[in-house]
């Protein structure tokens, strides 16, 4: 009674099931890997945020690419601000989701060299061609504390770099680009300022990265694997239902054929 499984309709259904099962299993492992990556990243963020502050020059140098193991390390930098070359980084959001810019300023280090400091977020100007209102910085020597970050790239951030922007506006934070503009070496990466706090909270300091949320990836992984397990179960259920329907249809057909014929009616008498 299962010969119907060899029909075209059921063969296509079987092939579809054979494709769906490994696909769903693979999607489950993809979500599992995302979960593991998130857990590892949270551990890295937590560990680096708790690490004792070190001088920025001890972790990076001109032309250096900040490795992931050093992301969010707390660093200090002492020097004087180069206010003449302060720029803003477009299309950045505040902690509450408002669109604005980040303020990026070079800090000439006391012992030599220059590092970029992301001072935080301010609202954009009324016109995208205009430079926004940015609060001033202290004159003379200052000490900045912040989180070490790697240079931004289009591939990593998804932000398209645009070259023909108004003066003192950029799309990405790049020590290489700023070194060319400043015509002097700049330490790789940049410092995301956490102290001192801005007067009047402007610029708004960038919040620390989240190191507690792991997202729904593990739940999604289990969900995909349950779907994969459900495909063969569903196939068997459908096949057994089809068999039952065919058996019932055959039984009804046989009963109809065996139904006894009624008594013959007598022919009417003729004169």
Beta strands, then each sheet from edge to edge (+ up, - down):
strand 1: 54-55
strand 2: 74-93
strand 3: 99-109
strand 4: 114-123
strand 5: 142-149
strand 6: 169-170
strand 7: 190-195
sheet 1: 1+ 2+ 3- 4+ 7+ 5-
sheet 2: 1+ 2+ 6+
end
